[in-house]
Amino acid sequence: MNPNVNLKKETPTEGDAKRDIEKLSKELLKQEKQQKKQNVKEQKKQEREGRKQQNKERSSLLAKGRYRHAEPGTRSVKPPSPTKHLHKISSIPRLSQVKKEKEN
């Protein structure tokens, strides 16, 4: 047997180096994809949390009656007062008053 033949098999060839480079580049691309996917996932999570926070704030403002559907920078309109039309109701005579007037 020729000892040079065995040595030739053990040394890395040009094809092995190319395969190693391809393998490393595939791993790198895979890692980049995973990182990008993770970033997108994190961004969506932050957006969801922001929307949840906004909804909580709106709900609390609605509960307090302070939320207006006006655009920022525009004049907000106050909701109508629940006692605004009470003067009309108080001017209507009650049934007991009407009966007394008829008797007199």
C-alpha positions in Angstrom: 0.0 0.0 0.0 1.0 3.5 -0.7 1.1 5.7 2.3 0.3 8.9 0.3 -3.2 7.6 -0.6 -4.2 7.5 3.0 -2.9 11.0 3.7 -4.8 12.4 0.7 -8.1 11.2 2.1 -7.5 12.8 5.5 -6.7 16.3 4.2 -9.6 18.6 3.5 -10.2 19.2 -0.2 -11.5 22.2 -2.0 -14.9 20.6 -2.2 -15.0 20.1 1.6 -14.2 23.8 2.1 -17.0 24.8 -0.3 -19.4 22.6 1.5 -18.3 24.1 4.8 -18.8 27.6 3.5 -22.3 26.7 2.1 -23.2 25.1 5.4 -22.1 28.2 7.4 -23.9 30.6 5.0 -27.1 28.5 5.3 -26.8 28.6 9.1 -26.3 32.3 9.0 -29.3 32.9 6.8 -31.4 30.7 9.0 -30.3 32.7 12.1 -31.0 36.0 10.3 -34.5 34.7 9.4 -35.2 33.6 13.0 -34.0 37.0 14.3 -36.2 38.9 11.8 -39.1 36.7 12.7 -38.5 37.3 16.4 -38.3 41.1 15.8 -41.6 41.1 13.9 -43.2 39.0 16.7 -41.9 41.4 19.3 -43.1 44.4 17.4 -46.6 43.0 17.0 -46.6 42.2 20.7 -45.7 45.8 21.6 -48.4 47.1 19.2 -51.0 44.8 20.9 -49.9 46.0 24.3 -50.2 49.6 23.2 -53.7 49.1 21.8 -54.7 47.4 25.1 -53.4 50.3 27.1 -55.2 52.8 24.8 -58.4 50.8 25.2 -58.0 50.8 29.0 -57.5 54.5 29.0 -60.6 55.1 26.8 -62.7 52.8 28.9 -61.7 54.7 32.1 -62.4 58.0 30.4 -65.8 56.8 29.1 -66.7 55.6 32.6 -65.8 59.1 33.9 -67.7 60.7 31.1 -64.7 62.7 29.8 -64.0 61.0 26.5 -64.8 62.9 23.4 -64.7 61.5 19.9 -63.1 64.7 18.6 -59.8 64.8 16.6 -56.7 66.1 18.3 -56.4 69.9 17.9 -60.1 70.4 17.3 -62.6 71.8 19.8 -64.4 69.1 21.7 -68.1 69.3 22.2 -69.6 68.8 25.7 -72.3 66.1 25.9 -75.7 67.5 26.6 -76.6 68.0 30.2 -79.1 65.5 31.6 -80.8 68.3 33.5 -81.0 70.6 30.6 -84.6 70.0 29.9 -85.8 69.8 33.5 -87.2 73.4 33.3 -89.7 72.2 30.7 -90.8 69.2 32.8 -91.2 71.4 35.9 -93.5 73.8 34.0 -96.0 71.0 33.3 -98.6 71.0 36.1 -99.0 67.9 38.1 -102.3 66.0 38.1 -103.0 67.0 41.7 -102.5 70.7 40.9 -104.9 70.4 38.0 -107.6 68.7 40.1 -107.3 71.5 42.8 -107.6 74.2 40.1 -110.8 72.5 38.7 -112.3 72.3 42.2 -111.7 76.0 42.8 
